Amino acid sequence: MATMSKISQFVLGFILAIALLFLAGAGLTRYMLTRLATPPPRPSFTNDPSPSPAAQAANPDASPAASPDPSLASPEPTVAASPSPSPSPSPVGYAARVTQPIGLRLRQEPNIDAATIGGIEYNQIVTVLEDSPDGSWQKVQVANGAQGWVKSGNTARAN
């Protein structure tokens, strides 16, 4: 009888150990799948023209630049405002679409070693202002008015 008791204790302990290992593995698997199924937050860079709506939703503490604090607003002037100047004429050039799938770097000068002043996303419309004398660079203007140089062959004339 004593040997049956020892055998049953061994079998019961073995079954409990297997059950604990199974539950721990299932829990770890679920945790890892949940972590891998959630996409990472969209990175933001200092040269981004404006944060995306997804970035603003992910970071509600950041105050948007477009809505200033109303308590800091200056009072309305009592003198009639002069008419606003007419908009400056659009630069000479043509509209082009970025065809490089990873986007382009906007540089200060037509040189690979020049400082990067921004980026242009894929399919964004830019205005091509001029070509470099050797034809390997294009001076472009983006929608926010920034001008810089991009490598030729990465844009196509927009219709």
Secondary structure, DSSP 8 states (H G I E B T S, - for coil): -HHHHHHHHHHHHHHHHHHHHHHHHHHHHHHHHHHHHS-------TT-SS--HHHHHH-TTS--TTS--GGG-----SS------------SSEEEEE--TT-EEEESSSSTTS-EEEEE-TT-EEEEEEE-TTSSEEEEE-TTS-EEEEETTSEEE--
